[in-house]
Amino acid sequence: MGNLIWHEYARFTSITASIYAVWAAFFGLFYRKFFWDFIGGTLRDPGGLQAPPSAAIFVSIIVKVPIVQMITIVLGLFIIALEFPAPPLKALAIHRSIVLRMVLLLFQSFLAILFYQVCPADLNV
Amino acid sequence: MGETWFQREFLAPRRLIFNVVFYGIHFGLFAYGWYSQATSVRLAGLNTLGFSVWTSRGAGLVLAFDGAMILVPMLRNIIRVVRPKLTWLFPADENIWFHRQVAYSMAFWSMVHTTAHYVNFINVERTQIRKQTALQIHYTQPGGITGHFMLLIMFAMYTTAHHKIRKQAFEVFWYTHHLAFFFMIGLYTHATGCFVRDSVEPDLVSYFPFYSTKHCLGYMSWRFTIWPGIIYFGERVYREYRARRATRLSKVLVHPSGAMELRIIKPSFKYTAGQWLFIQVPELSRFQWHPFTITSAPEDPYVSVHIRQVGDFTQGLGERLGVGPSIVAAMTQAAMKGAEKNEKSASRGDFVELDSGAAATPLPAVRIDGPYGAPAEDVFSAEVAVLIGAGIGVTPFASILKHIWYRQKRGTLGTLRRVEFFWICRDAPSFGWFQSLLQEVEAAQADPNFLRINIYLTQKISEDMLWNIAVNDAGAEYDPLTLLRTRTMFGRPDWMTIYGQMRQAVESGQYIPGSKSQLKTKVGTYFCGPGVLAKAIKEATVHNSSSAVEFTFAKEHF
């Protein structure tokens, strides 16, 4: 078998997933929806699924103010900058850190799974 | 390199035409899909969702087109048959390039389509135009399931198809790309759920295709896009059948330069000079097919390929045959030192034949699939053939030169009067097997003017080597580097001068005896090698064409 250099493949993977996450989070700014609102949510006609009161915290940071989406965009852009790499980051030690990448990608998938658009990005991560 | 993106994409006429037609079709389909959705009376309900529906429908139509086109360049056998008739229309050799273009545009439109649908479904949920939640559409209906599934497959296929990954581990790319089978199934079934409809509930029926066309108003594009898929599948089955026909590895020769020559006997295998084949050694890997250029002429009673042990497959093959890299390295070193050099035979040692009977292990079974690629028959329709091989691109000319030699013997050369062969390489020794072939061909020439071999060495040579050459070269019958009668030239060839001189020689009638009676001399150039060089040569051919001499140029992708 050939020698697949895993970290190079991982680089393409995380670039693809991050670009998707940024793009999806951008749309999440305009169409705000808490992904898990079907758990205990009520379906209104018209109006769609309303998240249960227990999820009020998520509603406030995703639907009322799209904080999660914004963080996802920033995080995604940072990962892209780290992976490509952007010239200022290339010189730094964090560019070589695998641990940092793991943490960033975990954060990204956690944030992305919260709102509606980005679930496929999670599959990919 | 040297040229900007704009120059490459828009200032080359053929590329410009391609871009206009290819992207024109895409945007045309998108516009049509958009328009037909936006003006559809029956789908007025869906149209209340606005732009996102129009976008997703337009992009969906484009993707149907791409889904059909992505397989077309992969129909290798059909391309091989239609290629000679259609070279004027499209460069059929560029099939992988075209495949990539379709893939790029597929990725883009998938992004448009998916984004639009995500907006659609959230709006469906909010307005409750259908009594469903976005989640249900995404993960319980055929369209949503196959769509996400296809995105996941695309993600795997695109990331492993990156050229870096392909170079590192071709198998990873090769196996992952076979997910295309499931991708295609997903594509054909993507719209089965009666998704685009004018009724509230899907109008499904119990017989094929399981939806009624009365209320289901999708494009039903699978009716068209499935055909390339069926043909491709049929072709793969045919290739498998063909590969299983009787094949025997009859001989393995190891050349001093380290190349293994595999001589394979397969009576059902018909090919022309300059083509290539896939080879499989089931003992090493049951699924891998590796491409190699055929180096034997069609007249030979066998099919041969020359294999250098450079990758893991070829090294594995060497080990299996008992000539692993270490043995070959020793042989090569000995050959390079000239230890076996014999002035009388003027060659760097002879090849070693691996005897199948005496060896402890019998030769492995092999399977070959092919032939593919460009037949070089049109060499014989020109008066003068200029064959230019650069680097590894020289391999197909082995077969062509041998073929010319056979036809010369039979006296069936057609209009061909002279052959100019150019070989440009960085370091000659690595292509030692080719030298020995050239020696044979050169030695067999009765007419010294028929075939002229020009070898250019572009590598920087050290001072030691320079003096070595200077000392050995003077007065020697054979060139010290290549052991050919032809002298090696150093540096890069100046194509303008070469073609200019050739034109003058032809025009003054010195080049081809008796050519004055002819109105026009056709000089065909056949090139195989990197694109930058191709451009320089093409310019030279265009520049030097005159009323008496017609230079043509063909870049071959063997």
Interface residues (C-beta under 8 A of the other chain):
Chain A: M1 G2 N3 L4 I5 E8 Y9 F12 T13 T16 W23 A24 F27 Y31 K33 F38 L43 R44 D45 P46 G47 G48 L49 Y116 Q117 C119 P120 L123 N124
Chain B: M111 T114 T115 Y118 V119 I122 N123 E125 R126 T127 Q128 K131 T133 A134 L135 H138 H148 L151 L152 F155 Y158 T159 T160 H162 K164 I165 Q168 A169 F170 E171 V172 G311 D312
